[in-house]
Amino acid sequence: MIMKRDKSKYLLTTFGCQMNQADAQRIHGILASLGYQETQDEKEANLILFNTCCVRQHAEQRLISRIQALNSEKKNRPDLLIGVAGCMAQNLKEEMLEILPLVDLVFGPNDIEQLPLLLQRSRNEKTMGNFAPKGAFDGESADGIILNRPFSAMVNIIRGCTNFCAYCIVPFVRGPEISRPIDELKAFISELAGKGVSEITLLGQNVNAYGKDLGLKEGFAQLLEEIEKIDGIRWVRFLTSHPRDFTDETIERISQLNKVCEQYHLPVQAGSNRVLKAMKRGYTREKYLDLIAKVRSKIKDVSLSTDIICGFPGETEEDFEQTLSLVKKVRYESAFMYYYSPREGTEAAEMKNQIPEAERKERLARLIDLQNNIALEESQKQLHRELEVLVDSVSSKKQGHVAGKTRSGRVVDFAGPESLIGSYVKVRIDRARIWTLSGTLVQEAG
């Protein structure tokens, strides 16, 4: 028996960072405007798209395996289109078609608005985007995106990066920093608010660099102050901050705003000055710790998270011990921790004194153990407190429960009806784990 397939169904899989998730919002919107319906079943889909990341080699290997697994499906259905978008596509371009001959369509983050034309062409021939950097956020509107959660949206405020950290390929792929003008962002976010969005997350490889290319001295703080005035927006988050560019004035101005959530992601990457210099991070251990002290002095109940790389080329045991001591001093609520993975095309991949993988993994295990203990202790400090929670989903832990996040980004699980999703409620915290909290609903939507 042959299954009847809807010719306008698509499956989109997104890898990588929040900026890729924001790009996915746009891809969903464009495909919906073309009459496509989303499916999670690849056997139903007539179009399978992968929105990719290239920061780590592992992400590329996962993608290659996923596409190779579609070989029999492609043979049985010649009309099936397979596309690769995102940073891996931008990085490899035509080489993608050599590595993965099953692929019909390859395009980068700056080609998304051309997707209707690219799809039309790909039905007749292998098709590539133009991969050219853009000087503006052309064609992006609130009408052109589809949100996984209608009350929460991700908003790209700046694209690209000019930091050229020794281990990172992003500047070569995403290009130089380009900020979206404040007036455009105000209009865009106001549209979102008009559609029922109450929480936004501002995104950029380095949000603190926002506005520099527009001639704004403290552009990021100015943008946050403008968003504070937009009716309907209740919570504002942002990712990612570069410690070098997080100024005293920005901290002071943010501390005066009510809508900005007390959740800062400040990637440190290493605790040793020698390693930080080799990484080309642009700050010292002392300056980073000074930044943390200033943030905590101005922002009550701030929750801090970070990124850390273990086993960077040339890192000694003493260097790594300095990373551990920094983690003990800062006491992050959470951390994204990795062992160093050489990335072709970066300066670090060519460095001498590459550390054996077993040693990198051993250091990572020690770091994770330390951070998990700290995270649990910090989590336990929330016990018996009543916290405001934005309910965003049905709980995956227990039937009859829902889950959401606090202003500080902590996940909270509690008994409650599905109708609470999208609402802000008060929850008393009864149980604390490393990453999540459980509690009791004490006040319904307000």
N, C-alpha and C positions, 0 to 999 in steps of 0.2 A: 504494500500500500504506500503510495507516494503522498507525503504531507503537502497540503496546499499552503503556499507561503504568500504572505502579504508583501508585495513588492516595495513597500515603503516603511520597512522596519529597520532599525539600526541598533547596534550595540557599541557603546563607547566605554572604553576602559582607560582610566587616567592613573598614571604613575607620578610620584614625585611631590613637589612642594605645593603650597597653597596657591601660588601663582598659576600653576597648571590647573588647579581646581577652579580658579576664576576663569581661565581660558575655556574650561569645560562648560561653564555656565553659558558662554557665548556660543560654543559649538552646539549645545542643546537647543538654544534659541533659534539659530539659523536652520538647523535640520527640521525643527517644528514648523518654521515658516515655509519650508519646502514640502510639507505634508508628511514628513516622516514621523513614525511613532517609535518610542523607545521599547526595547525588549532586553531581557537579561539572558535570553536563550540564543546562542550563536546559530543554532539550526533554523531558527525563525528569521534571523537577520539577513537582509539583502546587502547591508553595508556594515562592515566591522571596522571600527576606528580605534587606534591606540594613540593616546595623548601621552607623550613620553618624556622621560627625564634622562639627563646624561651626566649628572654629577658623579655618580658612582658606576663603575664597570658592571657591578652586579645587576643594576636596573636594566642595562642593555642586554645582558645575557638572559634575563627573565623574559624580555620582550621577544628576543629571537626564538626562544623555546615556545612561547605562546603562539607565534605566527607559524612556526614549523608544524605545530600540532594541528593547524588548519589545513594541512596538505590534502587529506582525503576529502574534506568538505569542499575545497576549491575544485578538485577534480570532478566531484559529483555535481557541482553547481557552477558552471563557467560564468554565470551572470553575477556571482558573488563578488562584491568589491571589497578590497582590503586596503586600508589607508593607515599611514603613520604620520602623526603630527607631533608638535612639541620640539623640545630641545635636542633630542637625539636626531630627529629629522633635520633640524637646522644645522647640526654639527656635521652629519655625514652626507647630506644632500644626495647626489646621484649614486653614491656608494651604497645607499640603502637598497637600491634595486639590484645591485650586484650581490649583496649579502643575502637578500631575501627576495628571490625572483617571484614569489607569490604576491608581492605587494603591487598594487595598481596605482597608488596615489601617495605622494610624499610632500608635506608642506610644513612650514615653520610657524611660530607663534604670530608673526606679523602678516601671515597670509590668511588668517582665519576669515576675514571679511570677504575674501575671494572664494570661499568654499563652494558656493553655488556653481560658479563657472568651472572650478577645478573638478567638481563631481561630474558635470556634464561632459567635460573632455575625457575624464578617466573611463567613461563607458566605451570609448573607442580606441584609446591608446594609453600607455603608461604616462602618467602626468606628474609634473613637478611644480611646486610653487616657485616664486621668484626669489624668496629668502632675503629680500632686500630690507635693511633697517628702515623704519618709518620715523618721520619727525613729528607725528601726532597720533592720537588715539582715534583714528578715523572710523566713523560708522558705529561707535559704541553708544548705545542708549539703553535705558532700563527696559524698553520694549524688546530689545534684541537679546535678552538673556532669559534663561529658565533656571530657577533656584531649586535645589534639592529640598530646602526648607523655606517656605514663602515669607517667613519673618526674619530671615538672616541672610545677608549677602556679603560676598567678598568683592572688594573694589580695588583694582590696580590703580595706584596713584603715581607710580614711577616705574619705568622699565629700564632694564639694563644695569650695568655695573662698571665702574671704572677703578675698582680697587686692585684687581690683579693679584690677589693672594696667591702664594706660590703653589698651592695645592688645587686651585679651583679653575675649572674650565668655563664657568658661566660668562665672564666678560667676553670671551671669544665667541660665545654662542648667542647671547642675548644682546650684545652690542653695548654702546655707551649709554649713560643715564639720560633718560628723556622723561620729564615730568608732565603730567596732564595739568593744564591750567586750572587754577582755583575756581574760576567761574564755571568751567565745564563740570568740574567735580561737584560743586554745589548744586548745579542743575540736575546732574545724574543722581546724586544721593537724595535730593528732594523728590525726584520721580520715584525712586525706590520706596521712600517713606510714604508717598501717596498710594503705593500699591500694597502697603501693610508691613513693610520691612521696618523692624524696630532695632535690630542689631546689625552693625556693619563691622567688617574687619578690613582695615586698610593694608594694602600689600605692596611690597617692593623688595628687591634684593637688599636695598638699604634705604628704608623710609626716611631716615634722618638726613639724607642728601636731597630730599624733596625740595624743589624750587631753586636749587643752586643754578641750574641751567636756564631758569627764568629770571635770574637776577635778584632772587629773594634771599635775604640774609638768614632769616629764621622762618623759612617757608613752611616747614612741617608744623611748627607751633601755630603759625598763622592759619594754616588749613584746619587744624583741630579746633581753633577758636571759631572759625566760620561754621564748622559742622555742629558745634555746640548750639548754634542758633536755629538749627533746622528742626521744626516741629515733627514729632513722630519718631525721631531717632532717640533711643533711650540708652543704648550701650554702644561704645566705640572701642574696638580693639585694634592693634596694629602689629605687623610682622614685616620684616625683621629689622632690628636696630643694629647699627654698627657702633660698638663702644667708642670708637675714635670720634664719631660725629655727633654723639649725644651730648649737647652742650648744657652748661649750667642754666642758661636762659630758657632753654626748652623745658628742662625739669621744672623750673620755677613756674613757667606759664601753664604747663600741664597740670600742676598741682592745684591750680585755680579752677579747673574745669570739672564739672560734675558727671559728664557722660563718659569720660575716658575711664575704662576699667583698670583696676589696679593689677595689671598683668603685663609684665615686661619680659620679653625674650632678648637676652643680651649674650650673644655667643662669645665665649672667651677663647675657646679652641685649645688653649694650653696655659699652664700656670708658670712657666719658665720664661724669663726675659730672653734667654738665648734662643729658645724655640720660637717664641713670638716674633723675634726679629727675622729668623729664617723663614717663617711663614709670611712675612711682610704684612703683619696685621696693623701696624701703625700706632700701637700703644704699648705700654709696659704693664707688668703685673701691678705695679704701684698705682698707675693711673686708672686701671680697671677697678681696683679695690676702692679707690677714691670715688669713682663714679657710683659704685654700689652704695657707699656710705651716704653720698648726696641724695640718691634716689630714696633711700630708706628714711632719711631725715625729713624729706618733703612729702612722701606718699605713705599714708598710714595703711597698714595691712597689705603692703605690696607683695605680690607673688612673683618670684624670679625663676626663670628657666634659662637654659643655656645649651650650647653645642660644644662638645669636646672631642678632639681627635687624639687617640693614643698611638704611640709608636711612629710619630713623624720622623723622617730621615734624620739620623744623627741624635735623636733624643736619648739621653742617658737615663739610668735609673734615678740619678739625682734630679734630673729635669722632671721626670715623671712624679717623683715624690713632691715636687713643688706644685704640680697639678693637683695631687691629692690634698695637699695642705690648703690650697686655695678653695677647693670644694668644701673642706671642713669649715673654713672661715666664712664663706658666703652662705652656705646651707641653702642650696637651691631646692625649690619644691619639686622640680622635675628637670630632666636633662636628656638630650639626644646625644648618645655616646657611640662612637665608632672607633674601630681601629683603622689606621691609615691605609688607604688603597691607592696605589699609583694610578694616575690618570694621564694617559697619553696626551701630549700637547701642553702639559703644564711644566713649570720650572722644577717642581718637587720631584717629578718622575725621573728627571735626569740627575738628581742629586746623588752624591756618593753616600756611603754609610746607610744604605737601606736596611731596615731592621727585619730580621726573619719574621715570617708571619706568625709562627708559634709564640714568639715573644710579644708581638703586638696584641695577639688574642689574650695572652695571659695578663697583660696590663689592663686590657679592657675589662676582663672579668673582675679584677681587683677594684677598678673604678666603679663598675656597676654595683658590686656588693656594698661599697661605701655609700654610694648615692642612694641606693634603695633603703638603707638603714636611716639615712638622714631624711629621706622623703616620708618614711613612715612616722618618724618622730614629729616632723612638721605637720603632717596630716592629723596626728593625734591632738594637736593644739586646737583643732576645730571642733572637738567633741563638746557637746552641750550648747554650742552657739546656734543662734537662729540666723540663717543666711538666705539672702535673696537668690532665687534660682530661676533661670529661663528654661522652661521645660521644652525639650527639643525632640524627644523620641520616646517610643515604647521601650522599656528596659529589656535588655537582652539577658539579664540575670534572673529575673523572677516574674512569673505571670501575675498580672494585676498591678504591676509597678510601671512607673515612668521614670525617665532620667532627664537630667539637664545639667547646666553649668552655672557656677557662681560667677560673680564679677571677676574673681581672681582666676577663673578658668578651671576650677576643680569640678570633676564630674560627681554628681549626686544622684543617688537612686532612692526612690521612696514609693510607697503605695499610693496610687492615685489613678483616676480615670484618664483614658486617652484624650478626652476632650480638653485636658489642661495643656496639651501641646501648643506652644506659641504664647503661653501665658507666663507672667512673672509671679512667683509664689514665694512664701517664706517656709523654710524647712528647718526643723531642729535636728542637728546632727547627733546620731546615736552610735554610729560605728565608723571607724577610720581604718582604711587600708593604705597600701603604698600609693596607689594612684587614684583611688575612688573613695567616696564617702557614702554612707547610707543614713537615712533619717526619717523623720515623721512630718507630714504636712501639718503646719500650724496655721497657715493663712492662705486662703485661695487667692485667685488672680486679683491684683490691685493695680 
